[in-house]
Amino acid sequence: MVLEKIVSAEEAMAKPSIPIIDLENFPEKYDRLLREACEEWGCFRLVNHNIPISLMSEMKAVGMSLFDLPTEIKERNTPVVPGGGYAANDVYETLGFHDIRSQQDVEQFCSELDVSDHQRKVIDSYNKSMGDLLTKLSEKLGSSLGLNGYSFESWKILFRINKYNIQPEHIGTMGFPGHTDVGFLTILQDDEIVGGLEVMEKKSGEFVGVDSMPGSFFVIFGDLGNVWSNGRFCNARHRVKFIEASPRISMGSFVMGPREGAVEAPTELVDDEHPRLYIPCTWEHYLKLRFTPSIGKDSLADVLVHPANE
């Protein structure tokens, strides 16, 4: 047992709060609970995922040590895609690499930052565990929609480590404004001590604080998750609010889309009652749309089959 649960997943789902999905104890009825979590919230807390807490702690320690490197070394972590690589301002720093399943990308990241042998082993173990977790989670997501044997093994997974250097004068301000993620889904290892993550409840439109839960992950669906599910899975709007004057670390594995080919709804999710909403779109093309000032936050409208202005 990876995590001692405070409440059962079914009990948590019955309350007006962010859903909790137990990946180990997953009876058939949880297909419905998982689907409802994706449709109504676009996010959920994931427990009993079989990734050791010790590995999660080691990876966080590696991330913290990398941020302690001199700025000139961190700046070697150059972006491969828009929004990638090292970036920093007075409060926020981020490091990352292009694909956890690419040995070349991992080696480049480790070489840029002169990581030690121990740090490299931790990074490799964490990447493999996240890849295995995604494989298992993708099967459950597919099953919840009646898709058997669906897999995202060929999909690219970007990895980022984020640090917020929160000072007393920042308390009550917004560390990261409300937004939706670009990709299919994000598996977030959020800070188990310093909170601040909030997600928008679809029904009320109000932001709800995400309680920390050590040893768990937080799964957030992005714009391309909405595209792939033909509009069924909500792309959760979320933000980070500064609530405590203490460093805050989070690590995100961003499932973007197929390495080759476009993101599109499987034919099983398209019928007369559910016509195709979006044109097929590669994650690279969609990422460019999001970073185009004239389109930006309205990127999904740009890939609708029938735009609103037609």
N, C-alpha and C positions, 0 to 999 in steps of 0.2 A: 504494500500500500504506500503510494508516494505521498499522499496528503491526508491528514486526518480531517474529515469533513465536519464543519460546524453544523450544517443542515444538509439534508438530502437534496438531490437535484430536483426531485418532484415537489418537495416542500418549498424550495426557493422559487420555482416557476409559478407556484400558486399565489405568491405575494406580488404586489405591484412594485417590483424591483427588477434590476438587470438579471437576466436568466443565468443559471449555473448549469453547465452540461458536464456530466460525469462520463468520461470516455471509457472507463474500465467497466463500470456497471451500466451497460447500455442495452436494456431489453427492447423488444420490438416497439413498445409504445413510445420509446424515446425518439423514434423517427419523427413522430408528430411534434414532440416538444422541441426538437432541434429545428424542424422546419418553421415552427411558430416563432422561435427565437430569431431566426434569420429574417423572417418576413416582418415581424412586428417591431423588432429592435435593431436588427442588422449587426448585432454584437452579442457576445456572451462570455461569461467566465468559464474557463476550461480547467477541470480538475481531474486528478488521477490519470495523467497522460503518460506515465511511465518514464519520464525524464527525471533523473535523480535531482533532488534539491541541491545536493552537493555540487553537481555540475552547473546548475543555474547560478549558484553562489560563486563558483570559480570563474565563470564567464563574466559575471558582473565585476569581480576583482580585476580581471584582465582589462576590461573596459575602463575602469577607473585609473589603472596604471598607465594606459595609453594616453589618456587625457593629461596626465602629469608630464608627458614628454615635452621638450622644448617646441615652441611654435614652429620653428623652421623644419623640424622633423615631421610634425603633423601635417604641414602644408605639402609634403610629398604625396599625400593621399589625394591624388588628383581625380576630378570627376570623370566618369565614363559616360554617364547620361545626365541630362539636366537635373539639378538638385542633388547630384551624387558627390562623393568625395568629401574632403574636409571643408567645413564652413564654420564661422564663428562670429558672434557679436559680444556685447558686454555681458550678456546673461546666458547665452546658449552656445554650445559647441556640438558638432556632430562629425562622426567618422563613418566610413562604410565601404563596402565593395559590391561588385556587380552581381555575382551569382554564387550562392553558397555551394552549388553543385558543380561549379567549375574549379578544378584544381588550379588552373592557370590564374584565375581571379584571386583565389585565396593566397597563392604564392606571391602574387604581386603585392597584395595588401600587406602581408607579413614582411616582405622585403622592404617596402616603402617605410615601414615603421620600426624596422630592426627588432622584431619581436623575438623573445627568447624561445628555446626549444620547448620549455614547459608551456609557455603561452600558446605556442603553435599547436601543441597536443590538445590543449583545452579548446581552442578554436575549432580544430578538426572534429573533436568529439561532439561539440555543441552543434556544428553544422550537420553532421550525420544524424544526430538525434532529431533535429528540426526537420530534416528531410523525411525521416521515418514517420514522424508525427504527422506531417502533411499528408503522406500517403494514406495513413489510417483515417485521418479526418476527412479526406476527400471521398473515401468510400462511404463514410457515414452521411456526408452531405448529399452525395449522389443518391444513396438509398432513401433519404428523406423526401426526395422528389420522384422516386420510382425509377431511378437510373441504376441499373445493376452493373457492378464492375467498373465504375467510372474512376479514372485516375488522373492526377495532375503531375505525374512523375516527370513529364517532359517540359514542365513549365518553369520559367525562370524565377528565382527567388533572390531579391535584393536584400542586403543586410545592412542595418544602421545601428550605431550606438550613439545615444543622445545624452548630453549632460546639461542640466540647468544649474547655474551658479546663483542660487537665490539668496538675496540679501534682505535685511529687514525692510528697507525702503520699497522692495518689490511686492510685499505682501498685499494681496487684494487686487493686484494687476494681472493682466492676461499674458501668460508666457507664450502661448501659441493660440492664435485666434481660431474660431470655429471653422472647420473645413471637413471635406470628405477626402479619403485617400484615393489615389489614382487607380491602383491595381485591383486585383480580384479580392484578396483578403490580406489582412495583416495579423500575424501572430505576435503579440506584444508581451514581452516580459517587463511589466511595469515595476516601478520602485515599490518594494514591500514595506518601506518605512515612511517615505515622504509621498503623500497623495497629491491630488490636484487634477487628475484626469476626470473629465466630464463628458457625457454623451447626451445627445438630444433624444428625448422620448418622442417617437413618431406621432402619437396621438395628440399630445398636448403642445408639442413644439418647445417644451422647456428642457433645459439642461439638468441632468441628474448626475450627482457625484458618484464616481466609481470607487467603492471601498476596496482597499488593498487586501490581498489574500496570499500570504507567503506560499511559495511552491506551486502557484497556479500561473496560467497564461490568460491573456485577454485577447479575444478574437474579434476583429472589426472588419466588416465587409466594406469594400470600396466601390467606386463607380463601375469598374469592369465586372464586379460581382453582380451588379444590377443588370449589366448587359448580358452576361452569361446565363443568368436565371430568368431572362426575359421579363425583367421587372419585378420578379417575385421577392427576391432578397433585397432588403433595404440597405442602401449605402449610408451607413451611420455617420451623422455629423458629430464631430467631437472637438474638444479643445483642452488646453492645459491652463489651469489657473494657479497662481502662486499662493499657497496657503501656509507655508512654513519656511522660515529662513534657514535652509539647509540644502546641501547639494542633492539634486535629484537625478538618478540615472535610469534610463530605460533602453531596452534593446528591441528592435523590431525586425522581423523577417517578413518581407513584403512579397507576397505571391503576385506576380505581375500578369503573366500570360504565357502562351506557348512560345518556345524558342523559335519555332517556325510555324507560320500560319496565324490566323486571326482568332480573336475571342468572339464567339457567337453562341447563341442559345442552341443547345442540342435539339434535334428535330422532335424529340419526345415532349419537349416543353412548348411546342408551337402547334396550335390547332385553330379551329374556327372561333372558339371562345377566347383563345389567347394568341392573337396574331403576333407575328414577329414585330417587336418594337424597335430594334436597333439593327443597323447594317453591320456586317462583320467588320471588325476593327482590330488591328494589331496594337499591342500595348505600347509599342514605340510611337506609333502615330498618335495614339490618344495622349501619351505623355507630352508630345509636342503641342497638342491642342491646349492642354492645361497650362503650358508655359507660354502660350501666345496671348499677349495682353488684350487683344481685341476679342478673344473668346473666353479664356480663363475659366471662371467658375461655371459658365454655361456650356461646358464642353459636351456634356451628355446630350444636350439639345442639338448639337452639331452632328451627332451620329444617329439621330432618330430616323426611322424609315420614312415617317411622314412628319416633317417639321411642323410646328404649330402655325407658322406663317404661310403654309401652303393653302 
